[in-house]
Amino acid sequence: MKKIILTGFLIYSFVLVLNAFTLGGPQGNTGSNTDGGRTCGNSTCHNIASTGSVEITTNIPLEGYTPGQTYSVTVSGDQSSSSKYGFQLMIEDQANNSQGTLISGVNSKLAGGYITHENASNNTNGEWSFEWVAPLQGTGSVTFYSTMIAANNGSGSSGDELFTGNILISENIISNVNEEVDKNVRIYPTVVGNSFTVENALGKVVGVYSLNGQLIKKENILSEKQQVNLETNPGVFLVKIGDITKKIVKQ
């Protein structure tokens, strides 16, 4: 009798887990670096390999996001043989920090720094739309990570499908410039060693960015002619003062 009661308890517990995940996936299963590459396919609910790709689409321009702007995001992965869908998505920067603000849409909800399905039973086409408010200036490139489960509504993971995907979005650093400065401002030389010189920009702020929009250095200009140290690895960088941008090469 004890064995029968225990077996019934285990089955009941398994059903509770499935029902709980039907109402939203557990955090940490997007395949991101923060999640250690873990997805819904190797979580406590499903144990399946990826069979396809999540399509992540946005209205963010090709030149990148503008800090503070709100954008629409859609994830999809339709499979006609499936009757239930669930997803999870997060957005992180190059340092693996969650970035921006997610705003839930129809049949989606927030869970910490993640967004997930609210009720898998209410989504039969594998598509969700929501919004994202871009992070602060200087955040740099971010990556959208998402996984999706297309389930056959059975009692286990057999016959279910896993979709994974990610997209890299750059920061539009040109759009960050809205301050007009004196056109006599000079930034030189073009090829530098450990420093470059800024002239005629007293009281302004100089910013040095990587080509993918990551802020490398920011410094206040306190004199009419100021030397700015650039202690970084060799490469190509963008130097910005107000609405002036110049490309420099550090050897």
Buried (B, 14 or more C-beta within 10 A) or exposed (E): EEEEEEEEEEEEEEEEEBEEBBBBBBBBBBBBEBBEEBBBBBBEBBBBEBBBEBBBEBEBEEEBBBBEBEBBBBBBBBBEEBBBBBBBBBBBBBEEEBBBBBBBBEBBBBBEBBBBBBBBBEBEEBBBBBBBBBBEBBBBBBBBBBBBBBBBEEEEBEEBBBBBBBBEBBBBBBBBBEEEBBEEBBBEEEEBEEEBEBBBBBEBEBBBBBEEBBBBBEBEBEEEEBEBEBEEEEEEBBBBBBEBBBEBEBE
